[in-house]
Each structure stands twice: as C-alpha cells, then as structure tokens.
Amino acid sequence: MEKILLKLIRAAVILAVFVPLAGGYVYFFPLEFAKTTLLKIIIEAAVVLYLILLVIDSNWLPWKKIRFGALEIALLGYFATVIAAAVFAQNPYLAFWGEPERGGGVFSLIHYGLLFFLALIFFDDEKKRRKLWNCAIAVSVFIAAIAVEQKFNFFGIPFLNYYERSASTIGNANFLAAYLLLLIFPTFAFALRSEKKREAAFYFSAAIIQGTAIISSASRGAFLGLIAGALLFLFLYPTKAELGFAKRHIPKLAAVFLILALAGFFYFAKTNESGNFSAPEDNIIRRLTTISLSEHTTQTRLLAWQISWNAFKEKPLLGWGPENFSIGFDKHFNPELEKWGKTETWFDRAHNFIFDIGVTSGIVGLVAYLAIFAATFYKLSLKKRRLLSNPQSTIYNLKSKIIILTGLQSAWVAYLVQNLFNFDTVSTYIILFLLLAYTINVIDLSTPPKTVILSEAKNLAEQEDSSVAPRPQNDNQQTIYKPFIIFIFKTISMLIIILLFSKLIFFASLRPFWTNSEVNRLVSLIQINYPRNAERVFGQFSKLAETQTPYDHYFYLLKQSPWEFAYAKTLRDRDPKKSEKIVRETIEKVKKYGRLRPHYARNYTFLADLYDFLIQQGHSEFQKDKDEALRKAKELSPFRY
C-alpha cells in the first residue's frame, strides 16, 4: 500500500504541471480561478494520500525528510509573514480567500507551499526529478507551439483564435512569457548536459520553441528578462580548460557580442522609420523597441507605482494585506490616471513585485521574499565553489552539474527582472515552487538529515539485536489485542482524514468551481437572447445563490447584479413597477454581498446608481441613502470622487 501511495502522490505532483493547459472553455472563465481550483483539488487529494501514508509509516514526517537550511527557513519565514499580514489585513476575508479574477489569497498560497513540499520530499532522486521536468517542459512546448501558431498562423487552424499578442492557453501574453521564461534556462541547461543525442535534441528544440513564443508574445518585461538571463548564463558558464574549453573566454566574448548585437538592433529599429514606426501595431519589433516615457503603458505603470509608494508609506510594516492592494490604491488614487481611460483606473496589482509585496505585506514581507532569492543565489554559488574545489569530481560530472546550477541562476535572474513589470499567476507559481524544490535538491546532495541517520541507526541496532537473541514472546492477550488496536486506530485516522478533506475539497474547490461554471452559463444565456431570457435566467440565479461559496461577492455582486440593473433599465417605461422591484432586490443583494468586501469603492458607486434610478422614478426618500453611499465611496477613494 505504501508503494501505491507513493506512486499516486508523485502522479499528483506531475499532474500539477498540466494545469496551465486548462483554458479556452467558457465555463473556465476567469482562467486563473479555474486553473487555481484545479490545482487545489490535485494538491488536496495528494495531501490526503500523504496523511494516510503518515498513518502507515511515520518515517515520512517532514522533519525526518527535510534538512532545514537557509532556503527552507527563508521560505517558511515568507509564508509566516504573509499569514501575519493576512491576519492584520484591512479585509482578512479577502486576504485569505482572494479574488477569483486572480486566483490569489493565502488559501491559494498554502497550496503552492504544499506543492513545493511534496516535490521536495517525493522526488528525491534524479530519475524521478527528470520525469517531472520532462513533463513540465513537454507541456510548455505544447503551450508555446499554440502561441507561435496564433501569431504566425502557419497551419491556419480555425479554432485557435488570433490575438494581437499570443496568449495560448495561459490567457495573457505577459503571463505566457513569464511562464516560459522560468522554464527556458533550465531546459537549455538540460540540453547542454545531456549525453544522449535524442535527449539533447528534445531539450534544444524545446528551448527554441519556448524562446520563439516568448518573442512572439512581444512582452517587453519578459524580453528584458530573457536578455538578462542569457547574459548571466554566458558570464557564469564554466570556462576552465579542464571543463572542455580550449579557450576560457569564449562565453564571455559571446556575451559581449550579444550586448553589441542588441545595441545595434535597438539603434537600427529606432532610426529606421520605415522598418519600425510605420509597421502594424502588432509588429513584434515595433512593440519591443518603442519604449518611451510618454507611452500609454509606461505612464499608467509609473502612476500606479507612485500611488503604490504612497499606499506603502501609510502601512509600511505588514502592509494592507494580501489581495488588499486595491484598497490602498483607491485611497491614494491619482486622478491623472483618468486621462488614460476608465479601465486604467482600477488596479489590483502594481505590475511590479517590489510594490506588490510592499503594499500587501509591508517591508517585512518584501524582505522575507527577497531573502528567498538571496539564499538561493548564495546556495547555488556555494555549491559551484565546492564542486570546483572537489578533486574527486570527473570532468563530465563537474561540467554537467555546474551547467545546471548556472541555468538555475539565470532562470531566477530572468524571473526577477520580468517581474519588475509583471506579477505572478497560477501558471508561474506552479513552476516557481517546483523550481525552488528542484534547486534545494540539486544544491543539497550531501548527507541526509540527522533524524534519518538516527532512525536508520536505530533500525540497524534492532536488527542486530534480533539476530543475536530473539525477543521473548509477549503474553497471548498482548499478542492478540495490540496489533488489533493499532489497526483500528489507523483505520479510524484514515477515515477522519478522508472525511475532513472531502468536506474541504467540496466546500473550497468543487462547489465554487461548479457555481462559477453555472454563473458563466447563465450569463451566456442572458447574452444570447437579451433581454428575453433575462427574467427566466435571474430566477435560476436566485436558486443558485442558495449554494453558498467563499466567492459569492464575486459571483453575485460583480456578475449577476449589473445584469439585473441593466434589465431593470429596459423595463423602466414598459413596466415601471417590475423595474422598481428588480432594483430594490438588487440593492439588497449589493448590501448583502458587499459586506464580504466592504472596502471596495465601486460597490458604493453602484449602490448610488441604483438609488438614483429609484429617485428618478419619483422615490425621493432614497436621496439620503444615495448621499450616504457616495460619502462612503469618497471616504474610500477621496481623490477619485
């Protein structure tokens, strides 16, 4: 049974790397929510299997399998900081459960931590790790190939929708590039260290397809990350003569050549007006080279960072709380953003990891986050120095190990550079935490933890004692009843674990996933034959609302209520009584679900619009309610209103 459990747990971790493929189906909107929910179900099932494994064999306890070094402690510190920030958050409920649109929150972060933990413990040799990463790379190649086809339309596949910028199954060009950027340098390192030609060909081909997709996404942050990672890889590549190079400076010369080539490329693109500025809007070269302070995206990001800085200064220690970024953003909103359009005025992320973490988790959270990468770089560099100073290492083993370490260093640099202009999603988080687990495994290959050594020594001593003199038989009562009691205890423990996690999976994952699918279906029905279908669909919405989930404020406040209000407006002249009834019911729903997110300024402006509708219908008694809603909105975002 233990062998079966181990295989199932490893299969669950491998299955996690397939989650980024989910997409393209109307019931999966928003994509981040659908993917995060699928990942949660997989991880929660794996945790159930792990707890059952612990009941069978306590040797799988974490402290018996993990040596807590600098990187592990840094990760635990970061998780502890984020949880503390959630406890003291402006809206702790939102901090824990997050917003479906982004799939964030502490609850989701815990699952990424569990994924890291499972990968670290159960992929404890190179063969198992290779299988995991081969699957991850194969999935990324499939995703990258879709992106390339979307951009260049080589085969004219009709069901692959064309996007201005390739997004594949990830759903966003920037997120796609960030996901592939985390994988391309380890993939390239695997290719360089492979002895088998077929294996090397697979990795090289994968890296080329990944790189092509990154470029076709035209993500400028990812492009800068790719350049930074490539330069670091060339500068840190092993160059000693004993590692197979006739001349030690070849990689560094290649890095210098790359810098000069890029400088020439940007200069040519900027000065050649016919090849750049007159090109179509979706031209890759045009987008990668037209970076200026006056540009729309640059201006909105700079203003968002300025607002983030002001929000950070108000709560510098632990911040506003995870997923509470919009609260601080609204309070310190800069009206200058409005000239770029209303869609650019509602930020829930700063598009910069320093400001994102600083605003939501404070300086403590930011230091804890940076400590993870500081520990990672320190450990990787230390491992390389030890390998180079080990006289027993063969040339091939030395070279292959250092190439992998260099690939990991390059991946982390590329990731941090692109995250100066972006933020993480479920797809990048999966690879991020798996890569952290892989990093620990490759830099920590010496002796096992002390607890494991003591356990093995104890087992050996018991075997020696039993071989010398068999233990005396217990009395009949102990022989019969003790194993039976242990069996009953373990069985009950397993049933309790299965029961509790089944409840958790149903409440936190399966029910919200089904509810979201139903909400999407109902919204689609409204749109297909609006407004004829509206009243019938709203009745189904009301029945659906009886099924409570942690995300009702999103499902019914942000998705159902606007449609109800729009329908009420169509009935204003034709059936004013029914119109008023719908608006009154909508007001009660907004109040009910707004309590789950009381600091969201848009809830109160929406309430004000609803009250204003009734006032226009002759119900002046709602003027006071409208004024109170606007007062609350102004209190939450004083510079916006």
C-alpha positions in Angstrom: 0.0 0.0 0.0 2.9 2.4 0.7 4.3 1.9 -2.8 0.9 2.6 -4.3 0.5 5.8 -2.2 4.0 7.0 -3.2 3.2 6.5 -6.9 -0.2 8.3 -6.6 1.4 11.3 -4.7 4.1 11.6 -7.4 1.5 11.3 -10.1 -0.5 14.2 -8.5 2.6 16.4 -8.5 3.3 15.6 -12.1 -0.4 16.3 -12.9 0.0 19.8 -11.5 2.3 20.8 -14.4 -0.6 20.1 -16.8 -2.8 22.7 -15.1 -1.6 25.6 -17.4 -3.2 23.7 -20.3 -6.7 24.4 -19.0 -8.3 27.1 -20.9 -10.4 28.1 -23.9 -13.7 26.9 -22.5 -16.5 29.4 -21.5 -17.1 27.7 -18.2 -13.5 28.1 -17.2 -13.7 31.9 -17.1 -11.9 33.5 -15.3 -9.0 31.3 -16.3 -7.0 32.0 -13.2 -9.9 30.9 -11.0 -10.4 27.7 -13.0 -6.7 26.8 -13.0 -6.2 27.6 -9.4 -9.2 25.5 -8.4 -8.0 22.5 -10.5 -4.6 22.8 -8.8 -6.2 22.9 -5.3 -8.2 19.8 -6.0 -5.0 18.0 -7.1 -2.9 19.2 -4.2 -5.6 18.5 -1.6 -6.0 14.9 -2.9 -2.2 14.5 -2.7 -2.2 15.8 0.9 -4.9 13.2 1.8 -2.7 10.5 0.4 0.3 11.9 2.2 -1.5 11.9 5.6 -2.6 8.3 5.0 1.0 7.5 4.3 2.0 9.1 7.6 -0.5 6.9 9.4 1.1 3.8 7.9 4.7 5.0 8.2 5.8 7.9 10.4 9.2 8.0 8.8 7.7 10.3 6.1 7.3 13.1 8.7 8.7 16.4 7.3 11.4 16.8 9.8 12.7 13.3 9.0 13.0 14.1 5.3 13.9 17.7 5.1 17.1 19.4 6.2 16.1 23.0 7.2 18.8 25.2 5.6 18.8 28.8 4.7 16.5 28.5 1.7 13.9 26.4 3.6 14.0 28.8 6.5 13.6 31.8 4.2 10.5 30.2 2.6 8.9 29.4 6.0 9.7 33.0 7.0 7.9 34.3 3.9 4.8 32.2 4.4 4.7 33.2 8.1 4.9 36.9 7.1 2.2 36.6 4.5 -0.1 34.8 7.0 0.6 37.5 9.6 -0.2 40.2 7.0 -3.5 38.4 6.3 -4.4 38.3 10.0 -3.9 42.1 10.3 -5.2 42.9 6.8 -7.7 45.6 6.1 -10.1 42.9 4.9 -8.9 39.5 6.3 -11.6 37.6 4.5 -10.4 38.8 1.1 -6.8 38.2 2.2 -7.5 34.6 2.9 -9.8 33.6 0.0 -8.6 36.0 -2.6 -10.4 37.2 -5.7 -11.4 34.7 -8.4 -10.2 37.0 -11.1 -6.6 36.5 -10.0 -6.8 33.2 -8.1 -4.8 34.7 -5.2 -5.1 34.8 -1.4 -3.4 32.9 1.4 -5.5 29.8 0.8 -4.1 29.5 -2.7 -0.5 30.3 -1.4 -0.7 27.5 1.1 -1.4 25.1 -1.8 1.7 26.3 -3.7 3.7 25.7 -0.5 2.2 22.2 -0.3 3.2 21.6 -3.9 6.8 22.7 -3.1 6.8 20.4 0.0 5.5 17.3 -2.0 8.0 17.9 -4.8 10.9 18.2 -2.3 10.1 15.1 -0.4 8.8 12.6 -3.0 11.1 13.5 -5.9 14.2 12.5 -4.0 16.4 11.2 -6.8 17.5 12.5 -10.3 15.4 9.9 -12.2 12.2 11.0 -10.6 13.0 14.7 -11.0 13.9 14.2 -14.6 10.5 12.6 -15.2 8.8 15.6 -13.6 10.7 18.2 -15.5 10.3 16.3 -18.8 6.6 16.5 -18.4 6.7 20.2 -17.4 8.9 21.0 -20.5 6.7 19.0 -22.8 3.6 20.9 -21.6 5.4 24.2 -22.0 6.3 23.2 -25.6 2.7 22.5 -26.4 1.6 25.8 -24.9 4.4 27.6 -26.7 3.6 26.0 -30.1 0.0 27.2 -29.8 1.3 30.7 -29.1 3.5 30.6 -32.2 0.7 29.3 -34.3 -1.6 32.1 -33.0 0.9 34.7 -34.0 2.1 33.4 -37.4 -0.8 31.2 -38.5 1.4 28.6 -40.2 -1.3 25.9 -40.5 -4.5 28.1 -40.4 -6.1 26.1 -37.6 -9.6 27.7 -37.3 -10.3 27.1 -33.6 -7.1 28.8 -32.5 -8.3 32.4 -32.1 -5.9 35.0 -33.2 -4.8 37.5 -30.6 -2.9 40.7 -31.2 -0.3 39.2 -28.9 0.0 35.5 -28.5 -1.6 34.2 -25.2 -2.1 30.4 -25.8 -3.9 28.6 -23.0 -2.4 31.0 -20.4 -4.8 33.7 -21.5 -2.5 36.7 -21.4 0.7 37.4 -23.4 2.7 38.8 -20.5 1.7 35.8 -18.3 2.6 33.4 -21.1 6.1 34.9 -21.5 6.7 34.8 -17.7 5.7 31.2 -17.5 8.0 30.2 -20.4 10.8 32.4 -19.1 11.0 30.3 -15.9 11.5 27.2 -18.0 13.7 28.2 -20.9 17.0 28.3 -19.0 16.7 25.0 -17.1 15.6 23.5 -20.5 18.7 24.9 -22.2 20.9 23.7 -19.3 19.4 20.1 -19.6 20.3 20.2 -23.3 23.9 21.2 -22.8 24.5 18.5 -20.2 22.7 15.6 -22.0 24.9 12.8 -23.2 22.3 11.2 -25.4 21.7 12.9 -28.8 18.0 12.3 -28.8 17.6 13.8 -25.4 19.7 16.8 -26.2 17.7 17.3 -29.4 14.5 17.3 -27.4 15.7 19.9 -25.0 17.3 22.1 -27.7 14.1 22.0 -29.7 12.0 22.8 -26.7 14.2 25.8 -25.8 13.9 27.1 -29.4 10.1 26.8 -29.4 9.9 28.4 -25.9 12.1 31.3 -27.0 10.1 31.8 -30.2 6.9 32.0 -28.1 8.4 34.5 -25.7 9.5 36.8 -28.6 6.1 36.3 -30.3 4.3 37.4 -27.1 6.1 40.8 -27.5 6.2 41.1 -23.7 8.9 43.8 -23.1 9.4 42.8 -19.5 10.0 39.2 -20.5 12.3 40.2 -23.3 14.4 42.2 -20.8 14.4 39.2 -18.5 15.5 36.9 -21.4 18.4 39.2 -22.2 19.4 39.5 -18.5 19.2 35.7 -18.1 21.2 35.0 -21.3 24.0 37.4 -20.4 24.3 35.9 -16.9 24.3 32.4 -18.3 27.2 33.3 -20.6 29.2 35.1 -17.9 28.8 32.4 -15.4 29.2 29.5 -17.8 32.1 27.2 -16.8 35.2 28.3 -18.7 38.1 26.4 -17.2 40.2 24.4 -19.7 39.6 21.2 -17.7 35.9 21.6 -18.3 36.3 21.1 -22.0 37.1 24.6 -23.4 40.3 25.3 -25.3 39.9 29.0 -24.5 38.4 30.1 -21.3 36.9 33.5 -22.5 34.7 32.2 -25.3 31.4 32.5 -23.4 32.3 36.0 -22.1 33.2 37.1 -25.6 29.8 35.7 -26.7 28.1 37.8 -24.0 29.9 41.0 -25.2 28.9 40.2 -28.8 25.3 39.7 -27.7 25.3 43.1 -26.0 26.7 44.8 -29.1 24.2 43.0 -31.3 21.3 44.1 -29.2 22.5 47.7 -29.0 22.8 47.7 -32.8 19.3 46.1 -33.2 17.7 48.8 -31.0 19.6 51.6 -32.7 18.6 50.3 -36.1 15.0 49.9 -35.1 14.8 53.4 -33.7 16.4 55.1 -36.6 14.8 53.1 -39.4 11.4 54.6 -39.5 10.2 52.5 -42.4 11.0 49.3 -40.6 9.6 50.3 -37.2 7.2 53.2 -36.8 5.2 52.5 -40.0 4.8 48.8 -39.1 1.5 47.4 -38.0 0.5 47.8 -34.3 1.0 44.1 -33.6 4.5 44.1 -35.1 6.9 42.4 -32.7 9.9 44.6 -33.4 7.8 47.7 -33.2 6.5 46.8 -29.7 9.8 45.6 -28.3 11.6 48.8 -29.4 9.0 51.5 -28.9 9.6 52.2 -25.2 9.2 55.8 -24.1 8.1 57.7 -21.0 5.2 59.3 -22.9 3.7 56.0 -24.0 0.4 54.9 -22.6 1.5 51.8 -20.8 4.6 53.5 -19.3 2.6 56.4 -18.0 0.0 54.2 -16.3 2.6 52.0 -14.7 4.6 54.9 -13.4 1.5 56.5 -11.9 0.5 53.2 -10.4 3.9 52.8 -8.8 3.6 56.3 -7.4 0.3 55.5 -5.9 1.7 52.2 -4.6 4.5 54.1 -2.9 2.1 56.4 -1.1 0.0 53.4 0.0 3.1 51.6 1.2 4.1 54.6 3.3 0.8 54.6 5.2 1.2 50.9 6.2 4.9 50.1 6.0 5.3 47.2 8.4 2.9 44.5 7.3 1.1 46.4 4.5 -2.6 46.4 3.7 -2.9 42.6 3.5 -2.7 40.0 0.7 -5.3 40.7 -2.1 -5.9 44.1 -0.4 -3.8 46.1 -2.9 -6.9 47.8 -4.4 -7.9 49.3 -1.0 -4.6 51.1 -0.6 -4.6 52.0 -4.3 -8.1 53.5 -4.2 -7.3 55.5 -1.1 -4.2 57.1 -2.7 -5.6 57.3 -6.2 -4.1 59.8 -8.5 -6.7 61.5 -10.8 -4.0 61.8 -13.5 -4.8 58.1 -14.4 -8.3 59.0 -15.6 -7.0 60.7 -18.7 -5.8 57.3 -20.0 -9.3 55.9 -19.7 -11.5 54.4 -17.0 -10.2 50.9 -17.5 -6.8 52.1 -16.4 -8.0 53.5 -13.0 -8.8 50.2 -11.2 -5.5 48.5 -10.4 -5.5 45.4 -8.2 -1.8 44.8 -8.8 1.1 47.2 -9.2 2.7 45.3 -12.1 6.0 45.3 -10.1 6.8 42.7 -7.4 8.5 45.2 -5.1 5.4 47.4 -4.9 3.0 44.5 -5.0 4.6 42.8 -2.0 5.5 46.1 -0.3 1.9 47.3 -0.4 0.3 43.9 0.6 2.8 42.5 3.0 4.9 45.5 4.0 8.7 45.8 4.4 8.7 42.6 6.4 7.1 40.7 3.6 9.3 42.2 1.0 12.5 41.4 3.0 11.3 37.8 3.5 10.5 37.4 -0.2 13.9 38.8 -1.3 15.6 36.6 1.4 14.4 33.5 -0.6 16.3 34.6 -3.7 19.3 35.8 -1.7 19.5 32.3 0.0 19.0 30.7 -3.4 21.9 32.6 -5.1 24.1 32.1 -2.1 23.5 28.3 -2.0 23.9 27.9 -5.8 27.2 29.8 -5.7 28.4 27.9 -2.7 27.6 24.6 -4.4 29.5 25.6 -7.5 32.6 26.5 -5.5 32.5 23.2 -3.6 32.2 21.3 -6.9 35.2 23.1 -8.4 37.3 22.5 -5.3 36.5 18.8 -5.2 39.4 16.8 -6.6 37.4 13.6 -6.9 34.9 15.1 -9.5 35.2 13.9 -13.0 35.3 16.4 -15.8 31.8 15.4 -17.2 30.1 15.3 -13.8 31.6 18.6 -12.8 30.7 20.3 -16.0 27.1 18.9 -16.2 26.4 19.9 -12.5 27.7 23.4 -12.9 25.7 23.9 -16.1 22.5 23.0 -14.2 23.4 25.4 -11.4 24.2 28.1 -13.9 20.8 27.5 -15.7 19.0 27.9 -12.4 20.8 31.1 -11.5 19.9 32.5 -15.0 16.2 31.5 -14.5 16.0 33.3 -11.2 17.5 36.5 -12.6 15.3 36.4 -15.7 12.2 35.8 -13.5 13.0 38.7 -11.1 13.8 41.1 -14.0 10.5 40.4 -15.8 8.6 40.6 -12.5 9.7 44.2 -12.2 6.9 44.8 -14.8 4.6 41.9 -14.2 3.1 39.7 -11.4 2.7 36.0 -10.8 -0.2 33.8 -11.8 -1.1 30.2 -11.1 1.0 29.0 -14.1 4.1 30.8 -13.0 3.6 29.9 -9.3 3.5 26.2 -10.2 6.8 26.4 -12.0 8.3 28.8 -9.4 7.7 26.5 -6.4 8.7 23.3 -8.3 11.9 25.1 -9.4 12.6 26.1 -5.8 12.2 22.4 -4.7 14.5 21.3 -7.6 17.0 24.0 -6.6 17.1 22.7 -3.0 17.5 19.1 -4.3 20.5 19.9 -6.5 22.3 22.1 -4.0 21.8 19.7 -1.1 23.0 16.3 -2.1 25.3 15.6 0.8 24.3 13.6 3.9 20.7 13.0 4.8 19.1 14.8 7.8 20.3 13.8 11.3 16.9 12.3 12.1 17.1 10.0 9.2 20.6 8.9 10.2 19.4 8.2 13.8 16.4 6.3 12.6 18.5 4.1 10.3 21.0 3.5 13.1 18.2 2.5 15.4 16.7 0.1 12.9 20.1 -1.4 12.3 20.7 -1.9 16.0 17.3 -3.6 16.4 18.1 -5.9 13.5 21.4 -6.8 15.1 19.7 -7.4 18.5 17.1 -9.7 16.9 19.8 -11.6 15.0 21.7 -12.3 18.2 18.8 -13.3 20.5 15.1 -13.3 19.6 12.9 -11.2 21.7 10.7 -13.1 24.2 7.1 -13.7 23.2 4.5 -11.4 24.8 1.6 -12.9 26.6 -1.3 -14.0 24.5 -3.5 -11.1 25.3 -0.9 -8.5 24.2 -0.1 -10.5 21.1 -3.7 -10.6 20.0 -5.0 -7.2 21.0 -2.2 -4.8 20.5 -2.0 -5.2 16.6 -5.8 -5.1 16.5 -6.0 -1.8 18.5 -3.2 -0.3 16.2 -5.2 -1.4 13.1 -8.4 0.1 14.4 -6.7 3.4 15.4 -5.0 3.7 11.9 -8.3 2.9 10.1 -10.3 5.5 12.1 -7.5 8.0 11.5 -7.6 7.4 7.7 -11.4 7.7 7.7 -11.3 11.0 9.6 -8.6 12.4 7.2 -10.6 11.4 4.2 -13.9 12.8 5.6 -12.4 16.2 6.6 -10.5 16.7 3.4 -13.5 15.6 1.3 -15.5 18.4 3.1 -12.8 20.9 2.4 -12.4 19.9 -1.3 -16.2 20.1 -1.7 -16.6 23.5 0.0 -13.5 25.3 -1.1 -13.0 23.9 -4.6 -15.7 21.7 -6.2 -18.7 23.8 -5.2 -17.1 27.2 -6.2 -15.9 25.6 -9.5 -19.4 24.3 -10.2 -21.0 27.6 -9.1 -18.7 29.6 -11.3 -19.5 27.4 -14.3 -23.2 27.9 -13.7 -22.8 31.6 -13.4 -20.9 31.7 -16.7 -23.6 29.5 -18.3 -26.4 31.8 -17.1 -24.5 35.0 -18.2 -24.1 33.4 -21.6 -27.8 32.6 -21.8 -28.6 36.3 -21.0 -26.3 37.5 -23.8 -27.6 35.0 -26.4 -31.2 36.4 -26.4 -31.1 39.6 -24.3 -33.5 40.7 -22.8 -36.0 37.9 -23.5 -34.0 35.4 -21.5 -33.2 37.7 -18.6 -36.1 37.2 -16.3 -36.0 33.4 -16.6 -32.3 33.4 -16.0 -32.5 35.7 -13.0 -34.8 33.1 -11.4 -32.1 30.5 -11.9 -29.6 32.9 -10.4 -31.7 33.2 -7.3 -31.8 29.4 -6.8 -28.0 29.2 -7.4 -27.4 31.9 -4.7 -28.7 29.4 -2.1 -25.5 27.5 -2.7 -23.0 29.4 -0.6 -19.3 29.7 -1.5 -16.4 31.8 -0.3 -16.6 33.8 -3.5 -20.3 34.9 -3.5 -19.3 38.6 -3.5 -17.7 37.9 -6.9 -20.4 35.6 -8.4 -23.5 37.7 -7.5 -22.2 41.2 -6.8 -19.9 41.6 -9.8 -21.6 39.2 -12.3 -25.3 39.0 -11.6 -26.2 42.4 -10.2 -25.0 44.5 -13.1 -27.1 42.4 -15.5 -30.2 42.8 -13.2 -29.8 46.6 -13.2 -29.4 46.7 -17.0 -32.6 44.6 -17.4 -34.4 47.0 -15.0 -33.5 49.9 -17.2 -35.1 48.2 -20.2 -38.3 47.9 -18.3 -38.4 51.5 -17.0 -41.0 52.7 -19.4 -42.7 49.4 -20.3 -43.3 48.1 -16.8 -42.1 50.6 -14.1 -43.4 48.5 -11.2 -41.5 45.5 -12.1 -38.4 47.6 -12.9 -38.5 49.2 -9.4 -39.0 45.7 -7.8 -35.9 44.4 -9.6 -33.8 47.4 -8.5 -34.9 47.1 -4.9 -34.0 43.4 -4.9 -30.6 44.3 -6.5 -30.0 46.9 -3.7 -30.5 44.2 -1.1 -28.1 41.8 -2.9 -25.4 44.5 -3.2 -25.7 45.3 0.5 -25.6 41.6 1.4 -22.6 40.6 -0.7 -20.9 44.0 -0.3 -20.4 43.1 3.4 -17.9 40.5 2.2 -15.9 43.3 0.5 -16.8 46.4 2.4 -13.7 48.4 1.3 -14.4 48.2 -2.4 -15.3 51.7 -3.6 -17.1 50.6 -6.7 -19.8 48.8 -4.6 -20.9 52.1 -3.2 -20.9 53.9 -6.5 -23.1 51.1 -7.9 -25.4 51.5 -4.9 -25.6 55.2 -5.6 -26.6 54.5 -9.2 -29.3 52.1 -8.0 -30.7 54.6 -5.6 -30.5 57.3 -8.3 -32.7 55.1 -10.5 -35.4 54.9 -7.9 -35.1 58.7 -7.2 -35.7 59.4 -10.9 -38.8 57.2 -10.6 -40.2 59.6 -8.0 -38.9 57.9 -4.8 -37.1 60.9 -3.3 -36.9 59.1 0.1 -33.8 57.3 -1.3 -31.8 60.6 -1.6 -30.3 60.2 1.9 -29.3 56.6 1.0 -27.7 57.8 -2.2 -25.8 60.5 -0.4 -24.5 58.0 2.2 -23.3 55.6 -0.5 -21.4 58.4 -2.3 -20.0 59.6 1.1 -18.7 56.1 1.7 -17.2 55.9 -1.8 -15.4 59.2 -1.3 -14.1 58.1 2.1 -12.6 55.0 0.5 -11.2 56.9 -2.5 -11.1 60.6 -1.7 -9.2 61.7 -4.9 -11.3 59.7 -7.3 -14.7 61.2 -6.4 
